[in-house]
Structure formats: structure tokens, C-alpha cells
Amino acid sequence: MTPVSVVIILKNEAPVIADCLSSVVGLADEIVVLDSGSTDGTREICAAHGARVIAADWLGFGPQKNLAVQSARNDWVLCLDADERLTPELSAGIRAALAEPAYSAYRCARRNRFLGRYLRHGEGYPDWSLRLFDRRIAHWSADVVHERVICAAPVGDLAGDLLHESAETLESYLAKQNRYTTLAAGAFSGKPVFAARLVLSPLLRFIKFYVVRGGFRDGVPGLVHITIGCFNSFIKYAKIRERQDRAP
């Protein structure tokens, strides 16, 4: 199998990082953890699992992930978040892909846990995520939030799911979304935002994910998830409009 480095950026992820690291045992040629100031024992847990821990100041999601990728020994990297873990099926799928890579990058379906259950429809699944790639061909965008992998070559699909095991409360989830919308608003450089965009963006999002893609099948968690997503869309553009109105 082509050697692969598992790359993780984190800060204060002690409750979840052990499961993430355990899920890549036997697959990773090395584990690189880029830590931006943990104080809860996260670094010690990572070191105990054989990870190489590097300290670095926070640069924003995209730049931070690029720095972590550049710190790896291998050109092939698998990028994970601390609250994610591989299923055995996904681990096998990665092994099969790296036995003789047909693509320079691969995406996988991510299964999100929300309000105590895995979402199987709407925005929550399959939530395709490009995480395995050859860094000579692909790289993370420079976005400080909502970063993505940029790859000009065709992308393959991996068998198996990536589990997003978020243990956060609804209160902490909402606080994180508030930070994300602020970051997204600050990075926006598009055209002026008018009232129509504030209304249509969340409405179209609701129709696409809750109705067309069946988010209603996930019951109350699915309804809460899409409602927050639609509100995020509204509030992001509201924050952008506020910034535009205050601009000289």
C-alpha cells in the first residue's frame, strides 16, 4: 500500500481524539497532529497513541490544514478532524484505493451525529468530503472557514463512511455556528447583499435539503439541523450586509 500520513489539526479535544486515533491504527504510516494550544491533556493523549505532535499558532482552518499537510513525511495524506473516525469499511476502502491509486484524490461519505442520532438524509448525509489526496496534486484552500480541498484532477469515491462523532451540546453547536458565520462574513468579497438574498438563500436551502433530499426522514434532529443551517445562511448574509452598510 502507498504510505499515507494521517493529518489532524486540533485544540482541546481530549474527550474525542483517542477514538479518532484508534480508528487509523494499522492504516497510517504516521500520524501528524498540529496543536494550537491545548491545555486539557490532548497532546499527551496524542503522544500516547504514537502521534507526532507539532505546536503552531492558529492561522485559520485552511492555512492551518495546509501547514499540517506540509509537515507530513508522505505525499499521500488523509486529513481528519478530531471528532471523526473511520469505519472498518472506510479503512478497507482506503487500503484498496492506495494499493494502486487510480486517482490523485478521493472523497468519502460523512455520517453526522446530531442530537444523539446519525442523520441519514438531507444535509447530514452523505455529506461528501474530500479527505484523501496526493499533496503534489491537491491542497486545502486558504479560506479561514468552510475550507475545501482544491484538486484539478478527477476525484474518486471511497467505500465506507466517515463518522462525525460530535459530542457537543446544542448550546455549544450554536455558539460555534455563530463564530463560523462571523468568519464567513469577514471573508466575503462579493457583490452587495440585498433583502432578496437574505430571504431566498435559507428558503432554497430548506427546499433542497429538507424536502428534495429527504431531511424530513430524520425526524426532529433532521428538522433542527436544517433549521439551524437555514438560519446560518440568513445570519451570514445579515452580517455581511451590516459590514457593507458600515463601510466608508
MIDOMI-879358 format. One record per residue: x, y, z of N, C-alpha, C, O in turn; residue in three letters. Coordinates in steps of 0.1 Angstrom, whole numbers, plus 2048, in hexadecimal, padded with zeros to 3 digits. Layout:
BEGIN
XYZXYZXYZXYZALA ...
END
This chain:
BEGIN
8087F480080080080080980C80081380D807MET 8058167F880C8237F880B82980780182A80CTHR 81782D80C81783281A80F83F81B80F847812PRO 8078408267FF84C82880185283580284B83FVAL 80185F8368028668437F486B8477ED87183FSER 7EF8688537E386D8587E687B85F7EF87C867VAL 7DF88585B7E189385F7D58988667CA897861VAL 7D789E8727CC8A387A7D08B18807DB8B2885ILE 7C78BB87F7C98C78867C08C78927B48C2891ILE 7C48CD89D7BB8CC8A97BF8D68B47CA8DC8B3LEU 7B68D88BD7B98DF8CA7AF8DA8D47A38DB8D2LYS 7B38D58DF7AB8D18EB7A08C78E67948C98E7ASN 7A48BB8E179B8B18DC79D8A48E479B8998DEGLU 7A08A58F17A38998F979788F8F979A8838F9ALA 78A8938F977F88A8FA77E8818EE7788768EFPRO 7838858E278087E8D678C8798CE78B8708C6VAL 79887E8D17A387C8C87A886D8C97AD8688BFILE 7A68678D47AB8598D57A484F8CB7AA8478C5ALA 7978518CA78F8498C179384B8B27948428AAASP 7968588AF79B85B8A27A885489F7AA84E894CYS 7B28558A87BF84F8A67BE8408A57C583A89DLEU 7B683A8AE7B482C8AE7AF8268A17B281B89DSER 7A782E89A7A182A88D7AA8298827A7823878SER 7B682F8837C082F8787CC82687B7D5825873VAL 7CB81F8867D681588A7D780B87F7CE80587BVAL 7E480987A7E67FF8707E48048627E97FE858GLY 7DF8108607DD8168537E78218517ED822846LEU 7E982985B7F283585980183185A805829863ALA 80983685181783485281D83E85D82783B863ASP 81684985F81985286A80C85A86D80385B864GLU 80C86087980186987C807876880810877889ILE 80388187A80888E87C7FC8968837F289887DVAL 7FF89C88F7F58A48967FA8B28978058B489CVAL 7F38BC8917F78CA8937EE8D089D7E28D289BLEU 7F48D38A97EC8D88B47EE8E78B67F98EC8B5ASP 7E38EE8B87E48FD8B97E19018C77DB90C8CASER 7E78FA8D17E68FF8DF7DD8F78E87D78FD8F1GLY 7DD8EA8E77D58E28F07DA8E28FF7E68E3901SER 7D08E29087D38E39167CC8D891E7CD8D892ATHR 7C68CF9177BD8C591E7C38B691D7BB8AD91FASP 7CF8B59197D58A89187D58A290A7D9896909GLY 7D08A99017CF8A48F37DC8A08EE7DE8958E7THR 7E78A88F07F48A58EA7F98988F07FF8908E9ARG 7F78968FD7FC8899037F587D8FE7FB8738FCGLU 7E887E8FB7E08738F57E58708E77E78648E4ILE 7E887A8E07ED8788D27FB8718D27FD8688CBCYS 8038768DB8118708DC8108628E08188598DCALA 80785F8E98058518EE8008488E380383B8E3ALA 7FA84D8D97F58458CD7FF8458C27FC8418B7HIS 80B84A8C581684A8BB8168568B181D8558A7GLY 80E8608B380E86B8AA81A8758AC81F8768B7ALA 81E87B8A18288858A28208938A481989789BARG 8228998AF81B8A58B38238B18B082E8B28B5VAL 81D8BB8A88248C78A581C8D38AA80F8D38A8ILE 8228DC8B081B8E88B681C8F38AB8268F68A5ALA 8108FA8A981090589F80590E8A37FA90A8A8ALA 80791B8A17FC9258A47F192389A7F391E88FASP 7E592789D7D99268957DA9308897DC93C88BTRP 7D892A87D7D99328717CC9338697CB93A85FLEU 7C292C86E7B592A8667B591C8617C091685FGLY 7A991785E7A890985B7B090484F7B78FB84FPHE 7AE90C8447B59088377C49098397CB8FF836GLY 7CA91483D7D991583F7DE90B8497E9906847PRO 7D69098547DB8FF85E7DC8F18597E58EA85BGLN 7D28ED8517D28E084B7DD8DE8407E48D483FLYS 7E08E98397EB8E882F7F88E78368018E0832ASN 7FA8EE8428068ED8498088DF84F8138D984ELEU 7FD8D88537FE8CB8588018C184D8098B884FALA 7FB8C38417FE8BA83680D8BC8328138B282FVAL 8128C88328208CA82E82A8C48388358C1835GLN 8258C284482D8BC84F82F8AD84E8378A7855SER 8268A784682689884583389383D83889A835ALA 83688784084288083983E87B82B84687C822ARG 83187782A82C87181D82587B81581F88481AASN 82587880881D8817FE80E87E7FF8068867FDASP 80B8718027FC86E8037F88718127FF86C81BTRP 7EE8788147E987C8217DA8798227D287A819VAL 7D687682E7C88748327C587E83D7CB87D848LEU 7BD88883A7BA8938437AD89084B7A388E845CYS 7AE8908587A388D8617A189886B7AB89F86FLEU 79589A8707928A287C79389A88879188E887ASP 7958A08947978988A078A8908A478B8868AAALA 77E8958A077288E8A376D885898761882898ASP 77688188F77287888577A86B88778486A88DGLU 77486088177B85388277784B87676C84C870ARG 78084287277E83986677582D86B777828875LEU 76C82986276681C86476F81285E778815856THR 76D8058627767FB85C7747FA84D77E7F7846PRO 7687FD8487667FD83A76D808833773806828GLU 76E81483977681F83378581C83378C81E82ALEU 78981683E79781383F79B8098347A680A82ESER 7927FF8327957F58277947FC81979C7F9810ALA 78B80681878A80D80B79781580879B8167FDGLY 79D81B8137A98238117B481980D7BD81D805ILE 7B580E8147C08048117BF8008027C97FF7FBARG 7B27FD7FE7B07F97F07B58047E67BB8017DCALA 7B18107E97B581C7E07C481E7E07C98217D5ALA 7CA81D7EB7D981F7EC7E18137E77ED8157E6LEU 7DB8087E57E27FC7E07E87FF7D27F37FB7CFALA 7E08067CA7E480B7BD7DB8177B97D18157B2GLU 7DF8237BE7D682E7BC7D28317AD7DB8337A5PRO 7C58327AB7C083579D7BE84479C7BC849791ALA 7BD84B7A77BB85A7A87C58607B17CC85A7B8TYR 7C686D7B07CF8757B87C887A7C57CF87F7CESER 7BB8787C67B387C7D27A78747D37A186F7C9ALA 7A28727DF79686A7E278D8717EC7928777F5TYR 78086F7EA7768747F376F8697FA76F85E7F5ARG 76986C80576186180C754867812753874813CYS 74B85F81473E86481A74086582974585D830ALA 73C87182E73D87483D72F87384372587883EARG 72F86B84E72286985572287186272B86E86BARG 71A87B86371A88486E71088087970587D877ASN 71688088670D87D89170888B897710894899ARG 6FB88C8996F589889D6EA8958A76E188E8A3PHE 6EA89B8B26DF8998BC6DD88A8BF6D28858C1LEU 6E88838C06E88758C56E686B8BA6E585F8BDGLY 6E586E8AD6E38648A36EA8688966ED874894ARG 6ED85E88E6F38618816E98668776DE85F875TYR 6EB8718716E38758666E686D8596F186B856LEU 6DB8698526DD8618466D886883A6D886182FARG 6D387483B6CD87B82F6D188A8306D988E838HIS 6CB8918276CD8A08276DC8A48276E489F81FGLY 6DF8AF82F6EC8B48306F68AA8377028AB835GLU 6F08A283F6F88998486FE88D842708888847GLY 6FA8898366FF87D82F6FB87D8216EF88081ETYR 70487A81771187481971C87E81D72787A820PRO 71A88B81B72389681F73189281A73B891821ASP 73289180C73F88D80674B89680A74A8A2809TRP 75689080E76189781376E89280D77188680ESER 77689A80778289680178D89780B7908A2810LEU 79288C80F79C88B81B7A98848177B388681EARG 7A987C80D7B587480A7BA8797FD7B38797F2LEU 7C787E7FD7CC8837F07DB8837F07E28827FAPHE 7E18847E47EF8867E27F28957E27ED89D7DAASP 7FA8997EC7FC8A87EE8048AE7E38048BA7E2ARG 8098A67DA8108AC7CE8068B07C48098B87BAARG 7FA8AB7C57EF8AE7BB7E48B77C17DF8C07BAILE 7E18B57CE7D68BC7D47DB8C37E17E58C07E6ALA 7D38CD7E67D68D47F27C98DA7F87BF8DB7F1HIS 7CA8DE8047BF8E580A7BE8F48057C88FA803TRP 7B28F98047B09078017B591080D7B790B818SER 7B791C80A7BC9258147B192C81C7B4935824ALA 7A592781B79992C82279B92A83179F91F836ASP 79893483979A93384878E92B84E78F926859VAL 78392984677892184B77291B83E773921833VAL 76B91083F76590983476F90682976D90781DHIS 77B90282E7868FE8257828F281D77A8EA821GLU 7898F08127868E48097938E080279D8E8801ARG 7948D37FE7A08CF7F779E8D37E87948D07E2VAL 7A88D97E37A98DD7D57B18D27CD7BC8D07D0ILE 7AA8CC7C37B18C27BB7AC8C37AC7A08C27AACYS 7B58C67A37B18C87957AF8BA78E7A98B9783ALA 7B48B07947B38A278E7A689B7927A08A079CALA 7A289178B79688A78F79788479D7A28807A1PRO 78C8837A378B87E7B17848717B277986F7ACVAL 7898677B978385A7BB77A85A7C877C8627D1GLY 7728507C976984D7D576E8417DD7718377D7ASP 76E8437EA7728387F37668317F875C8377FALEU 7678247FA75D81C80075E81E80F769820815ALA 75281E81675282082474F82E828751837821GLY 74B83083574883D83A75284284475883A84BASP 75384F84475B85684F75185B859747862856LEU 75385786674A85A87074E86787775986987BLEU 74487187774687D87E73F87C88C73387D88DHIS 7478798967428768A37428838AC7488838B7GLU 73B88D8A873B8998B07348978BD7288928BESER 73B89A8C87358988D67308A58DC72D8A68E8ALA 7308B08D472C8BD8D971D8BE8DC7158B78D6GLU 71A8C78E570C8CA8E87078D48DD70E8DA8D5THR 6F98D58DD6F38DE8D46F88ED8D66FA8F48CDLEU 6FA8F08E36FF8FD8E670D9008E070F90B8DAGLU 7168F68E27238F88DC7238F88CD72B8FF8C7SER 71A8F08C77198EF8B97158FD8B371A9018A9TYR 70B9038BA7069108B571191A8B77139238AELEU 71991A8C27249238C472E9228B973492C8B4ALA 7319158B573B9138AA73691889D73E91E895LYS 72991689A72391B88E72492A88D726930883GLN 72293189972393F89973194489673294E88EASN 73B93D89B74994189774B93F888752947882ARG 74693388374893087574293B86C74893F862TYR 73693F86F72F94986673795686773795E85DTHR 73C95A87374496687475196586B75496F864THR 75895A86C76395886376095885476795E84CLEU 75595285175195184374D95F83E750963833ALA 74696784674397584374F97D841750986838ALA 75997B84976698384876E98083C775988837GLY 76C97483777496F82B76C97281E772971813ALA 76097781F75797981375C98580B75F990811PHE 75D9847FE76298F7F67599907E975E9957DFSER 74D98B7EA74498B7DE73C9987DD7409A37E2GLY 7319977D57299A37D27219A77DF72099F7E8LYS 71B9B37DF7139B77EA7079AE7EC7029A87E3PRO 7049AC7F96F99A37FD6EC9AA7FF6EC9B4806VAL 6E29A67F86D59AC7F96CB9A38006CE997803PHE 6BF9A88036B59A180B6B29938046B098980BALA 6B19937F76AD9877F06B797B7F36B29707F4ALA 6C497E7F46CD9747F76CB96F8056CD963808ARG 6C897780F6C697381D6BA96981D6BA960825LEU 6B096C8156A49638156A695780D6A294C812VAL 6AB9588016AC94D7F86B69427FC6B49367FALEU 6C19478016CC93D8046C893380E6C992780CSER 6C293681A6BD92C8236B192481E6B0918821PRO 6A892B81669C9248116A191980769C90E808LEU 6A991C7FE6AE9127F46B69077FB6B58FB7F7LEU 6BD90A8056C490080D6BB8F68136BD8EA813ARG 6B08FC8196A68F381F69F8EA81569E8DE818PHE 69C8EF80A6958E780069E8DC7FB69A8D17F9ILE 6AB8E07F86B58D67F36B78CB7FC6B68BF7F8LYS 6BA8CE8096BF8C38126B48BD81A6B48B181DPHE 6AA8C481E69F8BF8266948B881E68F8AE822TYR 6918BE8126878B880A68C8AF7FF6898A37FFVAL 6958B47F769A8AC7EB6A38A17F06A18957EBVAL 6AC8A37F96B58997FD6B089280A6B888A810ARG 6A489480E69E88B8186A288E8266A188482EGLY 6A689A82A6AA89C83869F89A8426A289784DGLY 69389B83D68789884668788A84B681887856PHE 68E88184568E87384969687185669586785CARG 69E87B8596A687A86569F87F8726A688287CASP 69288187168A88687C68E89388269289C87BGLY 68D89488F6908A189669F8A58946A18B1891VAL 6A889C8966B68A08936B88A68856C08B0883PRO 6B28A087B6B38A586E6AD8B386C6B38BB865GLY 6A28B587369B8C28726A48CD8796A58D8874LEU 6A98CA8856B18D388C6BE8D68846C28E2883VAL 6C48CC87E6D08CE8776CF8D786B6D78E0869HIS 6C48D58636C28DD8576BE8EB85B6C18F5854ILE 6B68EC8666B28FA86A6BE90286E6BE90E86BTHR 6C78FC8766D39038796DB90786D6E191286CILE 6DC8FD8636E39008576DE90C84F6E591484AGLY 6D090C84E6CA9178476CC92484F6CE92F849CYS 6CB92485C6CE9308646DC9358626DF941861PHE 6E592B8616F392F85F6F59368516FC940851ASN 6EE9318476EE93883A6E994683B6EF950836SER 6DE9488426D89558446E195E84C6E496A847PHE 6E695A8576EE9628606FC96685970197085CILE 70195C85170E96084B70C96C841714975841LYS 70196B8396FF9778306FB9838386FD98E833TYR 6F49818436F198D84B6FD9948516FE9A0851ALA 70798C85571499185A71C99884F7229A2851LYS 71B99284372199883771B9A58347229AF831ILE 70E9A68347079B383170A9BD83C70C9C9839ARG 70B9B984870F9C285371D9C885071F9D4852GLU 7279C084C7349C48497349CE83D73B9D883DARG 72C9CA83372B9D38277259E082A72A9EB825GLN 71B9E18337159ED83771E9F683F71EA0283EASP 7279F08467319F884F73D9FC847745A0484CARG 73F9F683B74B9F983474BA0882F740A0C82BALA 756A0F82F756A1D82B754A1E81C753A29817PRO 
END
